[in-house]
Amino acid sequence: MSGPGMSARRLADGRRLHLNHGPIDLIVAASGPGEEVEAAYAQAARAFETVLPDLVGELAALRRPLPRTGPRFRGAVARRMAAACRPHLPAFVTPMAAVAGAVADHVLAALTAGRRLARAYVNNGGDIAFDLAPGATLDCGVVSDPAHPGLDGRVRLSHDMPVRGLATSGRATKGQGGRSFSLGIADSVTVLGETAARADVAATLIGNAVDLPGHPAVARAPAASLDPDSDLGGRLVTLGLGEIGADEIALALRRGQQRADTFRKAGLITAAFLTLRGRCAVAGGARALAAAEAAAREPGPRAGAPEAFETEGEDLR
């Protein structure tokens, strides 16, 4: 199935669906009766056809800081983006902070609508929306440096957890392994939340808080000088990080952890896992993040876009 510039095809494993349209690249997976999976994939592909055109049609407004009231967006994904960002006001935030997670949520909703599935997920470059039937689990790998991806730990998610979304942000910038800009210096911030859109914006804002303002080891430049269309305008984004001491690493992580705890207490996230230069910090959700926290204590580099993966022997046909 395909529309103008949009493609939908099965991956080589025959089980997962690959959806692509311009800059949007999704991996979709579902398990259940064969006819249910086929119908679910068809639903997801149909819903995906209009995602990019709808976003482009409202892009100018989506790139502007979100006001307390209005604007009323027309597109379903745009409305998800604004709804996820609005609880963080009056902080500076544009709906674009939630775009990847909102797209994943939207396609997941179409994938699962009226279908009998044991497990389903939509992975949008590491921002993942998922649905689990009672008794089902999903293992998500934690990669703590998007610029040098490798599996550093994993989190097992289950139906009874108040989590249906996962997202990661970090300082790796566009063209250097990242997909967007960050105001902070975290290697990665992985967030578990009620939806992928909520996790997405929270990961961005927590990542911005992991910072050492004015530190000479942090290379920065105005976002607009790197991308004239950036929603961050003249705000300074991180380009690189030189040598910093252990106390400075701890301070930066503590700042991010404090913001994550504020979000958790406000009910905006379930948990967050922050990494910087081989050190980690965890906010909330000890049960959900126990495996990732244990992995971060192991020797070796800990540098995050998580990737959903199936455990050995798991049947997603």
Secondary structure, DSSP 8 states (H G I E B T S, - for coil): -EETTEEEEE-TTSS-EEEEETTEEEEEEEES-HHHHHHHHHHHHHHHTTHHHHHHHTHHHHTS---SS-----SHHHHHHHHHHGGGTTS---GGGGHHHHHHHHHHHHHHTT---SEEEEEETTEEEEEE-TT-EEEEEE-S-TTS----EEEEEETTSS--EEEEE-S--BTTTBSS--SS--SEEEEEESSHHHHHHHHHHHHHHS--TT-TTEEEEEHHHH-TT-TTTT-EEEEEE----HHHHHHHHHHHHHHHHHHHHTTS-SEEEEEETTEEEEES-HHHHHHHHHHHTSSS------EEE--TT----
